[in-house]
Structures are given as C-alpha cells and as structure tokens.
Amino acid sequence: MEFVAEKQRKSRLLPVDVSVAIITFLMLIMCNQVYHSTLLAAEAYSSPSIIMAHRTESGEGRMIVDDYREAYYWLKQNTPQDARIMSWWDYGY
C-alpha cells in the first residue's frame, strides 16, 4: 500500500503545494482582470456624449462629429413645440 502511494506521488508533475499556489495566482489574475474591466466599462458608459471625436486616417488631425447635435437643433427650429418624433435605431449602425 505504501509503495502505491509513493509511486503516485512521484508520478505527479508538480507537488501539490506548487499546484495550489499556481492555481491561486491564476485566480487572482482573473479576478483582477474582471475588476479592471468593470472599472473601464463603468467609466466609458457613465458619461455618454452625442459629440464624438476621432483622429484622421493619417493620425495628424482630429475630427469632431457633431451630427446629432445639429439634427437636434434642426428639429428644434423646424418642428412644433409639441411634435413627436419617431425614429428607428439599428443597434449595429
């Protein structure tokens, strides 16, 4: 019986304590990643903006996209105060 237990212990690739330490370390890294991703998502979605900015293809200039605000201004100027607006929003757009 003792011989079988010794043979199983020698056939392991890593000792049990090293395996537990590695698994614990990996779990800590994964928990940290979830926490970090949650913080980034909260920051990104907490202050939505209708004005978007991006760099040009060459990377030298900055382009401001103000279409939404211009459309809202046009609606304000060209529709009655009690007008109702119906629009369709495709999520992939």
Backbone bond lengths (Angstrom), bond angles and torsions (degrees), N, CA, C in turn:
res aa  C-N    CA-C-N  psi(-1)  N-CA   C-N-CA  omega(-1)  CA-C   N-CA-C  phi
1 M - - - 1.444 - - 1.530 110.17 -
2 E 1.300 116.15 -42.82 1.450 121.35 -179.66 1.525 110.74 -65.34
3 F 1.312 116.03 -34.86 1.460 121.22 -179.81 1.529 111.05 -65.18
4 V 1.335 118.34 -40.34 1.461 122.89 179.98 1.530 110.77 -64.97
5 A 1.333 117.50 -43.71 1.470 121.41 178.82 1.518 110.32 -63.50
6 E 1.323 117.49 -40.68 1.471 121.20 178.91 1.523 110.54 -66.06
7 K 1.314 117.32 -38.08 1.458 121.75 179.71 1.532 110.52 -67.03
8 Q 1.353 117.36 -40.81 1.466 120.93 177.58 1.524 110.69 -65.05
9 R 1.322 117.98 -40.28 1.452 121.96 -179.53 1.533 110.16 -64.42
10 K 1.311 117.97 -38.50 1.461 121.66 -179.81 1.527 111.55 -74.68
11 S 1.323 117.75 -26.29 1.462 119.97 -177.88 1.525 112.76 -80.02
12 R 1.335 118.62 -9.69 1.468 121.75 177.78 1.518 109.49 -70.03
13 L 1.317 114.45 144.68 1.456 120.13 179.02 1.518 111.05 -74.21
14 L 1.343 115.89 -42.47 1.460 121.88 179.03 1.523 109.48 -128.84
15 P 1.312 116.89 151.04 1.467 118.48 173.57 1.526 110.76 -64.38
16 V 1.300 117.01 156.80 1.459 122.76 -176.19 1.520 111.04 -60.15
17 D 1.331 118.20 -43.90 1.457 120.05 -177.82 1.526 112.30 -65.20
18 V 1.315 117.94 -34.78 1.465 121.18 176.53 1.530 110.13 -69.25
19 S 1.321 116.81 -40.39 1.469 120.84 178.05 1.525 110.90 -62.39
20 V 1.328 117.45 -43.17 1.461 121.61 178.99 1.526 109.97 -64.29
21 A 1.308 117.69 -40.79 1.468 121.13 179.04 1.525 111.15 -63.94
22 I 1.309 117.46 -42.01 1.472 121.15 179.48 1.525 110.31 -65.35
23 I 1.318 117.54 -45.39 1.469 120.94 179.95 1.526 110.39 -63.66
24 T 1.327 117.50 -41.12 1.463 121.02 177.92 1.519 110.56 -62.41
25 F 1.322 116.78 -44.49 1.463 121.43 178.74 1.530 111.07 -60.90
26 L 1.321 117.50 -44.59 1.463 121.05 179.07 1.526 111.71 -64.63
27 M 1.315 117.58 -38.82 1.464 120.74 177.43 1.526 111.05 -64.66
28 L 1.326 117.34 -39.61 1.465 120.75 177.11 1.522 111.32 -63.27
29 I 1.313 116.81 -41.22 1.468 120.45 177.73 1.523 110.31 -63.02
30 M 1.325 118.09 -44.09 1.467 120.60 -179.93 1.528 111.70 -65.62
31 C 1.329 117.44 -40.70 1.470 120.01 177.30 1.523 110.85 -63.94
32 N 1.322 116.44 -39.78 1.460 120.48 177.63 1.524 110.59 -63.70
33 Q 1.309 118.21 -38.74 1.462 121.57 179.07 1.526 111.15 -64.73
34 V 1.325 117.09 -42.69 1.468 120.87 178.06 1.522 110.08 -62.74
35 Y 1.320 116.97 -44.28 1.463 121.44 179.48 1.533 110.72 -61.98
36 H 1.320 115.96 -45.87 1.472 120.83 179.95 1.528 110.85 -63.45
37 S 1.316 117.67 -43.74 1.466 121.05 179.77 1.527 111.32 -64.39
38 T 1.324 116.76 -37.81 1.462 120.55 177.45 1.522 111.06 -63.49
39 L 1.320 117.01 -42.82 1.465 120.52 178.33 1.530 111.35 -63.34
40 L 1.324 116.89 -42.70 1.465 119.98 179.63 1.525 111.42 -65.47
41 A 1.313 117.26 -42.29 1.460 120.58 178.95 1.521 111.01 -65.11
42 A 1.318 117.24 -40.52 1.462 120.35 178.76 1.520 110.91 -63.30
43 E 1.316 116.98 -40.07 1.465 120.72 178.93 1.526 110.90 -67.82
44 A 1.318 116.77 -40.68 1.465 120.40 -177.09 1.520 112.14 -69.49
45 Y 1.335 117.59 -37.31 1.451 120.55 -174.82 1.528 114.15 -96.97
46 S 1.324 118.11 -2.65 1.455 119.60 -176.84 1.522 113.16 -82.44
47 S 1.306 117.79 -19.44 1.466 119.51 -179.78 1.534 109.71 -132.93
48 P 1.332 117.03 74.75 1.453 118.84 179.75 1.525 111.22 -66.71
49 S 1.296 115.66 150.85 1.460 120.67 -177.77 1.527 109.19 -134.53
50 I 1.325 115.16 146.66 1.458 118.63 176.55 1.521 110.52 -95.25
51 I 1.307 116.67 -6.02 1.464 121.11 175.88 1.522 107.22 -106.27
52 M 1.318 116.11 122.17 1.451 120.28 -177.98 1.520 110.08 -113.03
53 A 1.297 116.15 147.32 1.457 121.47 179.09 1.522 109.22 -128.98
54 H 1.305 115.78 143.89 1.458 120.43 174.74 1.517 108.87 -152.82
55 R 1.296 116.07 166.93 1.464 121.43 -179.92 1.527 109.86 -88.49
56 T 1.307 115.31 153.02 1.465 119.97 177.06 1.524 109.47 -70.93
57 E 1.315 116.61 171.20 1.461 120.47 -177.91 1.518 112.20 -60.18
58 S 1.331 116.47 -35.60 1.458 119.23 179.79 1.523 112.06 -74.62
59 G 1.331 116.82 -17.49 1.451 121.05 179.01 1.511 113.79 85.18
60 E 1.310 117.08 0.36 1.458 120.44 -175.96 1.528 112.56 -87.05
61 G 1.317 117.04 -39.78 1.454 120.33 -174.95 1.509 112.53 -108.12
62 R 1.319 114.47 169.89 1.456 120.52 178.63 1.520 108.15 -118.91
63 M 1.324 116.52 134.49 1.452 121.36 -178.17 1.530 108.92 -113.65
64 I 1.323 116.29 129.57 1.457 122.21 178.77 1.528 108.16 -102.99
65 V 1.322 116.86 126.13 1.460 122.26 177.70 1.525 107.01 -103.78
66 D 1.334 115.87 112.52 1.457 122.10 -174.78 1.532 111.40 -118.71
67 D 1.324 117.06 25.93 1.463 121.40 -174.28 1.522 113.20 -61.67
68 Y 1.330 117.08 -40.77 1.468 119.59 -177.38 1.520 111.07 -62.53
69 R 1.317 116.41 -47.18 1.458 119.45 -177.84 1.524 111.11 -65.38
70 E 1.317 117.11 -37.80 1.466 120.39 176.07 1.524 110.87 -64.03
71 A 1.330 117.27 -39.95 1.468 120.60 178.62 1.527 110.81 -65.66
72 Y 1.327 117.21 -40.98 1.467 120.10 177.09 1.529 111.06 -63.63
73 Y 1.310 116.75 -40.11 1.456 119.99 178.93 1.532 110.36 -64.87
74 W 1.336 116.93 -41.44 1.463 120.61 178.31 1.534 109.84 -61.72
75 L 1.346 117.03 -44.19 1.466 120.29 178.03 1.521 111.02 -60.19
76 K 1.309 116.71 -41.71 1.459 120.80 -179.57 1.532 110.96 -62.86
77 Q 1.322 117.17 -39.59 1.458 121.55 -176.19 1.527 113.09 -80.94
78 N 1.335 118.11 -26.44 1.461 121.12 -169.76 1.522 115.50 -115.86
79 T 1.298 118.38 7.31 1.467 120.22 178.28 1.529 109.10 -129.47
80 P 1.327 116.95 154.79 1.469 119.82 177.47 1.532 111.24 -64.42
81 Q 1.333 115.21 160.01 1.460 121.37 -178.10 1.523 112.22 -59.11
82 D 1.345 117.93 -36.81 1.459 120.89 -176.89 1.533 112.86 -98.61
83 A 1.318 116.91 18.40 1.466 120.68 -179.14 1.526 110.77 -67.10
84 R 1.318 114.71 149.40 1.462 120.89 175.68 1.523 107.72 -113.38
85 I 1.293 114.78 134.63 1.461 121.19 -176.20 1.525 108.19 -111.86
86 M 1.324 115.43 129.68 1.454 120.31 175.90 1.522 107.89 -113.16
87 S 1.309 116.47 131.62 1.461 119.95 179.07 1.519 109.70 -138.21
88 W 1.296 115.05 162.21 1.455 121.57 178.96 1.510 107.40 -118.14
89 W 1.328 116.46 130.63 1.456 120.13 -178.80 1.524 108.74 -120.71
90 D 1.305 116.06 113.97 1.455 120.05 174.91 1.529 108.19 -86.04
91 Y 1.304 116.44 127.86 1.451 120.09 -175.09 1.525 112.64 -65.27
92 G 1.289 117.99 -26.17 1.460 119.96 -178.52 1.507 114.12 -85.72
93 Y 1.316 117.04 -0.28 1.465 119.68 -175.29 1.491 111.78 -83.15
